[in-house]
Amino acid sequence: MKRLGLLVWLCFLHCLVFLITNFLLYRPNLFDFITRRLFRIVPLAWLYLAIAPPILNVNIDDYFSHFAFYVNSPPMSFVAGTSHFWSLCVEMQFYVGVTLLFFMLKERSFYVLIALCVLVALYRIDSGVHIAINTYYRIDEILVGVIVAMAYNNKLGKWLPGLFKWVNPYYVMALLLVSCHPDSGFVNYFRPYFAAILIASTLYSPPVKLANFLNMKILVYLAGISYALYVIHPLLAHTWLGSGELLEKYSKRPLLFAILFALAHFSTFYYEKYWIGLAKKITTRREN
């Protein structure tokens, strides 16, 4: 299950970074970019942090590092119900870093990010770190999405698009699954690159069956509420719904899932939708 979650997280982030890079290439407005990203991520994350830490007995001294999205930096002070925030920390730190870099270097910043991606990968190899939640060990798994976007927009020559058109996504998916396993050793270092190649191969020549599968209504719906599912689920797992011995705990799972999906649906289509709409209004007014 953890391997599947890691695979989904990787693919999601690569798609997101691909879209972000395209956004900044064709609409290089930093205010619009950072406003829309903050209004997309922060409201639900902060609402969760306003509710969960008192229930989960988070030390009050550690509240700020959670709310400011740097709790994945040493000394880390996660508790069981906030440990998933490491990925939001990586994501938010990436947004801030990209904003500052793009402010200084404009489009040239993407070439710096590509170089940084390679350097972080080499640093991980030199340090012997296969899997970590610190941004300085994990950011290459986001930055590799920049490479895909730059190649797709013909900014890196012709050989990468040629590679992406040639590869079979099913073979790459198998390699990605292997690389997500903690016992795969050195192959772990290629995890972000397998994920990037998988995404890129579906952009250039998507197999019809795979494309039809990914466009199923249920998968589109799950993708839509996935952020809310991710943020909310640990808290429910640490309530009565996730308690008890094995048989009791799993007998409660249908109820837990029902409540989780109901909350995620409400969050996505009402609470988060309000903030996303507000961000669009703010950025649209500035354009006018």
The 8 nearest C-alpha neighbors of each residue, nearest first, counted from 0:
[[1, 3, 2, 4, 5, 6, 7, 180],
 [0, 2, 4, 3, 5, 6, 179, 180],
 [3, 1, 5, 0, 4, 179, 6, 180],
 [2, 4, 6, 0, 1, 5, 7, 176],
 [5, 3, 1, 7, 2, 6, 8, 0],
 [4, 6, 8, 2, 3, 7, 9, 1],
 [5, 7, 3, 9, 4, 8, 2, 10],
 [6, 8, 4, 10, 9, 5, 11, 3],
 [9, 7, 5, 11, 6, 10, 4, 12],
 [10, 8, 6, 12, 11, 7, 5, 13],
 [9, 11, 13, 7, 12, 8, 194, 14],
 [10, 12, 8, 14, 9, 13, 7, 15],
 [13, 11, 15, 9, 14, 10, 16, 8],
 [12, 14, 144, 16, 10, 15, 11, 17],
 [15, 13, 17, 11, 12, 16, 10, 18],
 [14, 16, 12, 18, 17, 13, 11, 19],
 [17, 15, 19, 13, 144, 18, 14, 12],
 [16, 18, 148, 14, 20, 144, 15, 19],
 [19, 17, 21, 15, 16, 20, 22, 14],
 [20, 18, 16, 22, 21, 17, 15, 23],
 [21, 19, 23, 17, 22, 18, 16, 24],
 [20, 22, 24, 18, 19, 23, 25, 17],
 [23, 21, 19, 20, 26, 25, 24, 18],
 [22, 24, 27, 26, 20, 21, 25, 19],
 [25, 23, 21, 22, 26, 27, 20, 106],
 [26, 24, 22, 23, 27, 21, 20, 28],
 [25, 27, 23, 22, 28, 24, 21, 29],
 [28, 26, 23, 24, 25, 29, 22, 105],
 [29, 27, 31, 30, 26, 32, 23, 22],
 [28, 30, 32, 31, 33, 27, 98, 102],
 [29, 31, 32, 33, 28, 34, 282, 35],
 [32, 30, 34, 29, 282, 28, 33, 35],
 [31, 33, 29, 30, 35, 34, 36, 28],
 [32, 34, 36, 30, 35, 31, 37, 29],
 [35, 33, 31, 37, 36, 32, 30, 38],
 [34, 36, 38, 278, 32, 33, 37, 39],
 [35, 37, 39, 33, 38, 34, 32, 40],
 [38, 36, 34, 39, 40, 41, 35, 33],
 [37, 39, 35, 36, 274, 40, 41, 275],
 [38, 40, 36, 37, 275, 35, 41, 274],
 [41, 39, 37, 38, 42, 36, 44, 43],
 [40, 42, 44, 37, 43, 45, 38, 39],
 [43, 41, 45, 44, 46, 40, 38, 39],
 [42, 44, 46, 45, 41, 47, 40, 271],
 [45, 43, 41, 47, 46, 42, 48, 40],
 [46, 44, 48, 47, 42, 43, 41, 49],
 [47, 45, 43, 49, 48, 44, 42, 50],
 [46, 48, 44, 50, 45, 49, 51, 43],
 [49, 47, 45, 51, 50, 46, 52, 44],
 [48, 50, 46, 47, 45, 51, 52, 53],
 [51, 49, 47, 48, 52, 46, 53, 54],
 [50, 52, 54, 48, 47, 53, 55, 49],
 [53, 51, 57, 55, 54, 56, 48, 50],
 [54, 52, 56, 55, 51, 57, 50, 49],
 [53, 55, 51, 52, 56, 50, 57, 234],
 [54, 56, 52, 53, 57, 51, 80, 78],
 [57, 55, 53, 54, 52, 58, 78, 51],
 [56, 58, 52, 55, 59, 53, 78, 61],
 [59, 57, 60, 61, 56, 62, 52, 76],
 [58, 60, 61, 62, 57, 63, 52, 56],
 [61, 59, 58, 62, 63, 57, 64, 76],
 [62, 60, 59, 58, 64, 63, 76, 65],
 [61, 63, 65, 59, 64, 60, 66, 58],
 [62, 64, 66, 65, 61, 67, 60, 59],
 [65, 63, 70, 67, 69, 66, 61, 62],
 [66, 64, 68, 62, 70, 63, 67, 69],
 [65, 67, 63, 68, 64, 62, 45, 48],
 [66, 68, 64, 65, 69, 63, 70, 88],
 [69, 67, 88, 65, 66, 70, 64, 91],
 [68, 70, 64, 71, 88, 72, 67, 65],
 [69, 71, 64, 65, 72, 75, 68, 76],
 [72, 70, 85, 69, 75, 133, 132, 88],
 [71, 73, 70, 75, 69, 133, 74, 134],
 [74, 72, 75, 71, 70, 133, 76, 69],
 [73, 75, 72, 76, 70, 71, 77, 69],
 [74, 76, 73, 71, 70, 72, 77, 69],
 [77, 75, 74, 70, 61, 78, 71, 73],
 [78, 76, 82, 81, 75, 79, 70, 71],
 [77, 79, 81, 80, 82, 76, 57, 55],
 [78, 80, 82, 81, 77, 55, 233, 237],
 [81, 79, 233, 78, 234, 82, 55, 237],
 [82, 80, 78, 83, 84, 77, 79, 233],
 [81, 83, 77, 84, 79, 78, 80, 85],
 [84, 82, 85, 81, 86, 80, 230, 87],
 [85, 83, 87, 82, 86, 81, 88, 65],
 [84, 86, 88, 71, 83, 87, 132, 82],
 [87, 85, 89, 88, 84, 90, 83, 132],
 [88, 86, 90, 84, 89, 85, 91, 68],
 [87, 89, 68, 85, 91, 86, 90, 69],
 [90, 88, 86, 134, 92, 87, 91, 93],
 [89, 91, 87, 93, 88, 92, 86, 94],
 [92, 90, 94, 88, 93, 89, 87, 95],
 [93, 91, 95, 89, 94, 90, 88, 96],
 [92, 94, 96, 90, 91, 95, 97, 89],
 [95, 93, 91, 97, 92, 96, 98, 90],
 [94, 96, 98, 92, 93, 97, 99, 91],
 [95, 97, 93, 99, 98, 94, 92, 100],
 [98, 96, 100, 94, 99, 95, 101, 93],
 [97, 99, 95, 101, 96, 100, 102, 94],
 [100, 98, 102, 96, 97, 101, 95, 103],
 [99, 101, 97, 103, 102, 98, 108, 104],
 [100, 102, 105, 104, 98, 103, 108, 99],
 [101, 103, 99, 100, 105, 104, 98, 29],
 [104, 102, 100, 101, 105, 99, 108, 98],
 [103, 105, 108, 101, 107, 102, 100, 106],
 [104, 106, 101, 107, 108, 102, 103, 100],
 [107, 105, 108, 109, 104, 101, 24, 110],
 [108, 106, 109, 104, 105, 110, 111, 101],
 [107, 109, 111, 104, 106, 110, 101, 105],
 [110, 108, 112, 111, 107, 106, 113, 145],
 [109, 111, 113, 112, 108, 107, 114, 106],
 [110, 112, 108, 114, 109, 113, 115, 107],
 [113, 111, 115, 109, 110, 114, 116, 108],
 [112, 114, 116, 110, 115, 111, 109, 146],
 [113, 115, 111, 117, 116, 112, 118, 110],
 [116, 114, 112, 118, 113, 117, 119, 111],
 [115, 117, 139, 113, 119, 114, 142, 118],
 [116, 118, 120, 114, 115, 119, 121, 113],
 [117, 119, 115, 121, 120, 116, 122, 114],
 [120, 118, 122, 116, 121, 117, 139, 115],
 [119, 121, 117, 123, 122, 118, 139, 116],
 [120, 122, 124, 118, 119, 123, 125, 117],
 [123, 121, 119, 125, 120, 124, 126, 118],
 [124, 122, 126, 120, 128, 121, 125, 127],
 [125, 123, 127, 121, 122, 126, 120, 128],
 [124, 126, 122, 123, 127, 121, 128, 120],
 [127, 125, 123, 124, 128, 122, 121, 129],
 [126, 128, 124, 125, 123, 129, 122, 185],
 [129, 127, 123, 126, 130, 124, 131, 136],
 [128, 130, 187, 188, 127, 131, 123, 184],
 [129, 131, 128, 132, 187, 181, 137, 136],
 [132, 130, 133, 136, 137, 128, 129, 134],
 [131, 133, 85, 137, 134, 71, 136, 130],
 [134, 132, 136, 71, 135, 131, 72, 137],
 [133, 135, 137, 89, 138, 136, 132, 71],
 [134, 136, 133, 137, 138, 119, 139, 132],
 [137, 135, 134, 133, 123, 131, 138, 119],
 [138, 136, 134, 139, 135, 140, 133, 132],
 [137, 139, 140, 134, 141, 135, 136, 142],
 [140, 138, 116, 142, 141, 137, 119, 143],
 [141, 139, 191, 138, 142, 137, 143, 9],
 [142, 140, 139, 138, 143, 144, 12, 13],
 [143, 141, 139, 144, 145, 116, 140, 138],
 [142, 144, 146, 145, 141, 140, 139, 116],
 [145, 143, 13, 147, 142, 16, 146, 17],
 [146, 144, 148, 143, 142, 147, 17, 149],
 [145, 147, 149, 143, 144, 148, 150, 113],
 [146, 148, 144, 150, 145, 149, 151, 199],
 [149, 147, 17, 151, 145, 150, 146, 20],
 [150, 148, 154, 152, 146, 151, 147, 145],
 [149, 151, 153, 155, 147, 152, 148, 154],
 [152, 150, 148, 149, 153, 147, 160, 154],
 [151, 153, 149, 150, 154, 148, 21, 155],
 [154, 152, 150, 151, 155, 156, 149, 157],
 [153, 155, 149, 150, 152, 156, 151, 148],
 [156, 154, 150, 153, 149, 157, 159, 158],
 [157, 155, 153, 154, 158, 150, 159, 160],
 [156, 158, 160, 159, 161, 155, 153, 150],
 [157, 159, 161, 160, 156, 162, 155, 163],
 [158, 160, 162, 161, 157, 163, 150, 156],
 [161, 159, 163, 162, 158, 157, 164, 150],
 [162, 160, 158, 164, 159, 163, 165, 157],
 [163, 161, 159, 165, 160, 164, 158, 166],
 [162, 164, 200, 160, 165, 161, 166, 199],
 [165, 163, 161, 162, 203, 200, 166, 204],
 [164, 166, 162, 163, 161, 167, 200, 204],
 [167, 165, 163, 164, 168, 162, 200, 171],
 [166, 168, 169, 170, 171, 165, 200, 164],
 [169, 167, 171, 197, 170, 172, 200, 166],
 [168, 170, 172, 171, 167, 173, 197, 174],
 [171, 169, 173, 172, 168, 167, 174, 166],
 [170, 172, 168, 174, 173, 169, 197, 175],
 [173, 171, 175, 169, 170, 174, 168, 176],
 [172, 174, 170, 176, 171, 175, 177, 169],
 [175, 173, 171, 177, 172, 176, 178, 170],
 [174, 176, 172, 178, 173, 177, 193, 190],
 [177, 175, 173, 179, 174, 178, 172, 180],
 [176, 178, 174, 175, 179, 180, 173, 183],
 [177, 179, 187, 175, 190, 186, 180, 176],
 [180, 178, 176, 177, 2, 175, 181, 187],
 [179, 181, 182, 178, 183, 177, 2, 176],
 [182, 180, 183, 179, 184, 187, 130, 129],
 [183, 181, 184, 180, 187, 178, 179, 177],
 [184, 182, 180, 181, 186, 178, 187, 185],
 [185, 183, 182, 186, 187, 181, 129, 178],
 [184, 186, 187, 188, 183, 129, 189, 124],
 [185, 187, 178, 188, 184, 189, 183, 190],
 [188, 186, 178, 190, 185, 189, 129, 184],
 [187, 189, 186, 190, 185, 129, 120, 124],
 [188, 190, 192, 187, 186, 191, 193, 178],
 [189, 191, 178, 187, 193, 192, 188, 175],
 [192, 190, 140, 194, 193, 189, 195, 143],
 [191, 193, 195, 189, 194, 190, 196, 143],
 [192, 194, 196, 190, 175, 195, 191, 197],
 [195, 193, 191, 197, 192, 196, 10, 175],
 [196, 194, 192, 198, 197, 193, 199, 191],
 [195, 197, 199, 193, 198, 194, 200, 192],
 [198, 196, 194, 200, 195, 168, 199, 171],
 [197, 199, 195, 201, 196, 200, 194, 202],
 [200, 198, 196, 202, 201, 197, 163, 195],
 [199, 201, 163, 197, 202, 203, 198, 196],
 [200, 202, 205, 199, 198, 204, 203, 197],
 [203, 201, 199, 200, 204, 205, 198, 163],
 [204, 202, 200, 164, 201, 205, 199, 163],
 [203, 205, 201, 202, 164, 200, 206, 163],
 [204, 206, 201, 202, 210, 207, 203, 200],
 [207, 205, 209, 208, 210, 204, 201, 168],
 [206, 208, 210, 209, 211, 205, 212, 204],
 [209, 207, 211, 210, 206, 212, 205, 213],
 [208, 210, 212, 206, 211, 207, 213, 205],
 [211, 209, 207, 213, 212, 208, 206, 205],
 [212, 210, 214, 208, 209, 213, 207, 215],
 [211, 213, 209, 210, 214, 215, 208, 218],
 [212, 214, 210, 211, 215, 209, 218, 219],
 [215, 213, 211, 212, 210, 216, 219, 218],
 [214, 216, 218, 212, 217, 213, 219, 211],
 [217, 215, 219, 218, 220, 214, 213, 221],
 [216, 218, 220, 219, 215, 221, 214, 222],
 [219, 217, 221, 220, 215, 216, 222, 213],
 [218, 220, 216, 222, 217, 221, 223, 215],
 [219, 221, 223, 217, 218, 222, 216, 224],
 [222, 220, 218, 224, 223, 219, 225, 217],
 [223, 221, 225, 219, 220, 224, 218, 226],
 [222, 224, 220, 221, 225, 219, 267, 226],
 [223, 225, 221, 227, 222, 226, 267, 263],
 [226, 224, 228, 222, 227, 223, 221, 229],
 [227, 225, 229, 228, 224, 230, 223, 222],
 [226, 228, 263, 230, 229, 225, 224, 231],
 [229, 227, 225, 226, 231, 263, 230, 232],
 [228, 230, 226, 227, 231, 232, 225, 233],
 [229, 231, 227, 228, 232, 226, 44, 233],
 [230, 232, 228, 229, 233, 227, 234, 47],
 [231, 233, 235, 234, 228, 229, 230, 236],
 [234, 232, 236, 80, 235, 231, 237, 230],
 [233, 235, 237, 236, 232, 80, 231, 51],
 [236, 234, 238, 237, 232, 233, 240, 241],
 [235, 237, 241, 233, 234, 238, 240, 232],
 [238, 236, 234, 235, 241, 233, 239, 80],
 [237, 239, 240, 235, 236, 241, 242, 234],
 [238, 240, 242, 241, 237, 236, 243, 235],
 [241, 239, 238, 255, 242, 251, 236, 235],
 [242, 240, 236, 239, 238, 237, 248, 235],
 [243, 241, 239, 248, 240, 238, 237, 244],
 [242, 244, 248, 247, 245, 241, 246, 239],
 [243, 245, 247, 246, 248, 242, 249, 241],
 [244, 246, 248, 247, 249, 243, 250, 242],
 [245, 247, 249, 248, 244, 250, 243, 251],
 [248, 246, 250, 244, 243, 245, 249, 251],
 [249, 247, 243, 245, 251, 250, 246, 242],
 [248, 250, 252, 251, 246, 247, 245, 241],
 [249, 251, 247, 248, 252, 246, 253, 254],
 [252, 250, 249, 248, 254, 253, 240, 255],
 [251, 253, 255, 249, 254, 250, 256, 248],
 [254, 252, 256, 255, 251, 257, 250, 249],
 [255, 253, 257, 252, 256, 251, 258, 240],
 [256, 254, 252, 258, 253, 257, 240, 259],
 [257, 255, 259, 253, 254, 258, 260, 252],
 [256, 258, 254, 260, 259, 255, 253, 261],
 [259, 257, 261, 255, 256, 260, 262, 254],
 [260, 258, 256, 262, 261, 257, 255, 263],
 [261, 259, 263, 257, 262, 258, 264, 256],
 [260, 262, 258, 264, 259, 263, 257, 265],
 [261, 263, 265, 259, 264, 260, 266, 258],
 [264, 262, 227, 260, 266, 228, 261, 265],
 [263, 265, 261, 267, 262, 266, 260, 268],
 [266, 264, 262, 269, 263, 268, 267, 261],
 [265, 267, 270, 263, 264, 269, 271, 268],
 [268, 266, 271, 264, 265, 224, 269, 263],
 [267, 269, 272, 265, 266, 264, 270, 271],
 [268, 270, 272, 265, 266, 267, 271, 273],
 [269, 271, 266, 273, 272, 267, 268, 265],
 [272, 270, 267, 274, 273, 266, 269, 275],
 [271, 273, 275, 269, 268, 270, 274, 276],
 [272, 274, 276, 271, 270, 275, 269, 277],
 [275, 273, 277, 271, 276, 272, 38, 278],
 [274, 276, 272, 278, 277, 273, 39, 38],
 [277, 275, 279, 273, 274, 278, 272, 280],
 [276, 278, 274, 280, 279, 275, 273, 281],
 [277, 279, 281, 275, 276, 280, 35, 38],
 [278, 280, 276, 282, 277, 281, 283, 275],
 [281, 279, 277, 283, 278, 282, 284, 276],
 [280, 282, 278, 284, 279, 283, 277, 285],
 [283, 281, 279, 285, 31, 284, 280, 278],
 [282, 284, 280, 286, 285, 281, 279, 287],
 [285, 283, 287, 281, 286, 282, 280, 279],
 [284, 286, 282, 283, 287, 281, 280, 31],
 [287, 285, 283, 284, 282, 281, 31, 280],
 [286, 284, 285, 283, 282, 281, 280, 279]]
